[in-house]
Amino acid sequence: MVVSVGAPAEHVFASVKEDNPVGVRMTSAVSPSSPFGSGEMNAIQQAIQRAILTAISFQRRFNETGNADDIAQVVFHCENALSFGLDLPPFAYSFFGNAYLSRFTCLGEVQDLEHAISHHQKAVQSTPSGDAELPGRLNNLGSSYLRRFEATGDDLQDTEHALSYYQKGLKSTPSGHPDILSFLSNLGNLYSCRSVRTGDLQDFEQAISYHQKVVESAPSGHADVPLWFYHLGTSYSRRFQRFGNLQDIDHAISYHQKAVECAPSGRTELSSWFSSLGNSHLQRWERTRDIQDIDDAVSHLQKAIQSTPSGTYLAGPEFNNLGNAYAIRFNYTLDLEDIDHAISLQQKAVQSTPSGHAELPGLLDNLGTSYSRRFYCSESLQDIDHAISYHQKAIQSTPSGHTRLPAGFNHLGISYTHRFKCTRDLQDIDRAISYHQKAVESTPSDHADLPGRFSNLGSSYLDRFNSTNYLPDVQNSIASYRQAAEANGAPSIRLKAAKEAAMLSSDHDPSQCLTDFALAISLLSEVAGLEQTNNRRHANLRGYSDLVGSAVATALRFDSTNRALEWLEQGRCLVWNQLNQLRTPIDNLRMKNPSLANRFIEIARALESHGTRSALSLPSLHPTLVEAIRLQDDTLNHTIHATEYKQLLEEIRALPDFHDFLQPPKATDILSSLPNDGPLVIFNIHKTRCDALAVIAGIEEPLHIPLENFSLVQAEELQEILRFDLLKQREVEDQDRMPRRVRPNPSSMLFVLNELWRKVVQPILEALGYSLNPSDCGRIWWCPTGPLAFLPLHAAGIYGAAHNPGSCVSDFVVSSYTPTFRTLNDRSTASSTSSKCTSILLISQPNTPGLSSIPLTRKETHDLETLMKRTAIEALLLEDSKATVENVKAEMKSRSWVHFACHGVQDVHQPLSSGLCLHDGRLELLEIMKQKIPNLDLVFLSACQTSKGDLKLSEEVVHLAAGMLGAGCRGVVGTMWSISDLYGPKFAEEFYQYLLKEKGSEGLDSTRAAYALHYATRKVREILGDDDNAFLTWVPYVHFGY
């Protein structure tokens, strides 16, 4: 974690006004034994008074400008007043003490703090008990001690002195006095500063408690409200750095935003407040990895520098913080300009910070980290040598036992590891391991940074093992990764560690590898936590698409089929499963505990709403601060609700008979809840092996079917053929027809279908004991994973001249797909209670603005409208300008069947922006996910790519068909890729004709939709044969659900 530095003036000091006029009691300050004559004494008193008045004038100007020259003049005239050696009134000493504190704020000279303490002590000592000014002077003395502690970090006794004086000041202040809030704020600052050094939870809690009390009690419009917002935000930020609770950093950002928003322009503290706001965004980035936080941080930290008064040492921290932001952004961009900016700014920070200042070690450490980052790209030994040198200086200048030391050890270990990878000098990796060991040993067991430090130790052990093959090193590496995975901290770091431990233990500690994989699988839901938007969750899951495959392959290697089945269900389609959980009926809970059930529903609905909002729902590219605050308020509420949701789950699971409430299903649950119509076949395609698990109702264990003649490489080759050969983005026209996107190449298709039949589908059907009986085909559900999710299993077979009965999948079974077991189970249960469809919504968009014309969609829907009119089924047609997004959403809620005939788009960059193209825009997948349409039986998507997912999210099944299932639909007919406009009407006609023949007078039955699709496919093949047009017509169509 980078060290963020804030301006110390704002952290600990809130000056208390001295309201005594200059010159009052000046004559009484003269000692009776003064050697001066009366005339000479008058002249001296006038000189002192002039000096103090001049100092006050410069102080006022400094308060407005923040210019270091002005505060230097203040101190100069104060010292002039003191030079006469006379005893002065208490207010003068108090003013002098504040002047030295102000100069320290600008120049950072610790000696100024000694002067400040001395003068404030004199002010307190010379103020009579009961004097109205005493509370303020006690507080100023306390602030001076606290400022010295913050500057030097050496002596916790300073905080005890500060606490004593603050408490005395507060005790001697009358109830209702306007300065009480400032005194309480100072107490909060004390605990906040001490918490950084001690790491004591009680200090963090006290800091937040005092600051929260101040903010809640502050009168509207009070001049110090921005300052108090700032202090509260800082306390939350510090607690986040220690314990890693995401809600804390969301609170910090919210309060820092409010501080900046309500501060008058030109206020001298603005630089510190912008800096803290930027730092809070950086800290949140370390947890969420949302690049928007880095961009926001850079913006705010640039404003901090722009608003920093020139000539002050405060520029040092601001340079450092902006440098941190550029260095972190470099991790994403790998733009050398970013890391060069970072190093330049951090060099300025070091150069402008006085020797011996408490913040200097952190600045040196950050500069070293930036050199280490640049080495990653430059491979210049000079860069890594600089990094090591700065890290060493940082450690040497940090007091023993300081809370910053573990981070310094960690960063030095990283730099030695980097140099080892370049030089292969074993001394470097030995040093790296030594420093990483020191880092973990000196880090508290509940610290949020511990997972990263254990991971770095594990990585260093592994690097040494790879060079020496010394077996204890790999064992230590596994142990370190395990400790990282189990520690408190960022889920993303813990998940990476758990994955590393599992991969290594598969070879070096096989008895424990399944336990390691179990932890990794469980952490997936933490990385894609409910405190994030759906877009963010998908982004976080992109790097883990191979984890479930590795875990399942390992489980099958050890013949643990039940565990393999559980992991396939638990580790896939996480976002859909979370959505389903938020919509889970809780009738049993309501009977047991109505109030708890109602609160659960309320929080679940809030989380669903939060999750389906856009990740960046700001109204403009350059939002105002007010707009940013609104978005941050939404984010904070989202995090609060996610936290409460976890707490509610714990409370519910503590009830009798509810211990497994919304827990991932066990294999026994899956096996006992399947429909009786046919098996569910789940695949696992991994580089080490390919397998299928057939789950059959009434069978106590899944049937394991190894696909011995198939491999991940072959699956990827078949996928590439479809992707590059079949789905090239080109528009074609022939025979007066327009495609809804592209035309595949049939010869390539024949090869793909042949390979899928021989190496995947045929071995499964044989293992399941299917025999040829085309007139009485049973059902089967396919649940493909990895690259197999993009291949047409339902059409696998040998076609053309080599075709014989029993050489394709449709000769044996009626195929459907399901994203997960739970989806199938839910749709099967819903279908058992559904009634026949008596109304259908038809949507046609033949001339979508901005897209190519698909004129036969009009014929398709008009033919269907005519067909329905012959029955008792009501049909509503929305066409052209009537088919708007809002109209379609509204009508979908009152219809049980919907048929779309339009363009569809799969957005490869933002999969949740994929959608159906209507008259006034897209009906996007994200919008579909928001809908709750429990009465929707079936949606027919006669559009392009409606069941084609995202290659990088193959385990999440992010496509329109899955979206319709998520919205509550029991079944969906979709397309894997683009379809021909010419044969769309024929296909739809055959599909609905079959359903109308099957008791159509009673309404359309969605449970027969898969059979209707099977029938329509056969009829089209009978008409067209196995020629080019037949493949283009029927292969893309698939059925999802029950």
Secondary structure, 3 states (H helix, E strand, C coil): CCCCCCCHHHHHCCCCCCCCCCCCCCHHHCCCCCCCCHHHHHHHHHHHHHHHHHHHHHHHHHHHHCCHHHHHHHHHHHHHHHCCCCCCCHHHHHHHHHHHHHHHHHHCCHHHHHHHHHHHHHHHHCCCCCCCCHHHHHHHHHHHHHHHHHHHCCCCHHHHHHHHHHHHHHHCCCCCCCCHHHHHHHHHHHHHHHHHHHCCHHHHHHHHHHHHHHHHHCCCCCCCHHHHHHHHHHHHHHHHHHHCCHHHHHHHHHHHHHHHHCCCCCCCCHHHHHHHHHHHHHHHHHHHCCHHHHHHHHHHHHHHHHCCCCCCCCHHHHHHHHHHHHHHHHHHHCCHHHHHHHHHHHHHHHHCCCCCCCCHHHHHHHHHHHHHHHHHHHCCHHHHHHHHHHHHHHHHCCCCCCCCHHHHHHHHHHHHHHHHHHHCCHHHHHHHHHHHHHHHHCCCCCCCCHHHHHHHHHHHHHHHHHHHCCHHHHHHHHHHHHHHHHCCCCHHHHHHHHHHHHHHHHHHCHHHHHHHHHHHHHHHHHHCCCCCCHHHHHHHHHHHCCHHHHHHHHHHHCCCHHHHHHHHHHCCCHHHHHHHHHCCCCHHHHHHCHHHHHHHHHHHHHHHHHHCCCCCCCCCCCCCHHHHHHHHHHHHHHHHHHHHHHHHHHHHHCCCCCCCCCCCCCHHHHHCCCCCCCCEEEEEECCCCEEEEEECCCCCCCEEEECCCCCHHHHHHHHHHHHHHHCCCCCCCECCECECCCCCCHHHHHHHHHHHHHHHHHHHHHHHCCCCCHHHCEEEEEECCHHHHHCCHHHCECCHHHCCCCCEHHHCEEEEECCCHHHHHHHHHHHHHCCCECEEEEEECCCCCCCCCCCHHHHHHHHHHHHHHCCCCEEEEEEHHHCCHHHHHHHHCCCCEEEEECCEECCCCCHHHCEEEECCEEEEHHHHHHCCCCCCCEEEEECCCCCCCCHHHCCCCCCHHHHHHHCCCCEEEEECCCCECCCHHHHHHHHHHHHHHCCHHHCECHHHHHHHHHHHHHHHHHHHCCCHHHHHHHCCEEEEEC
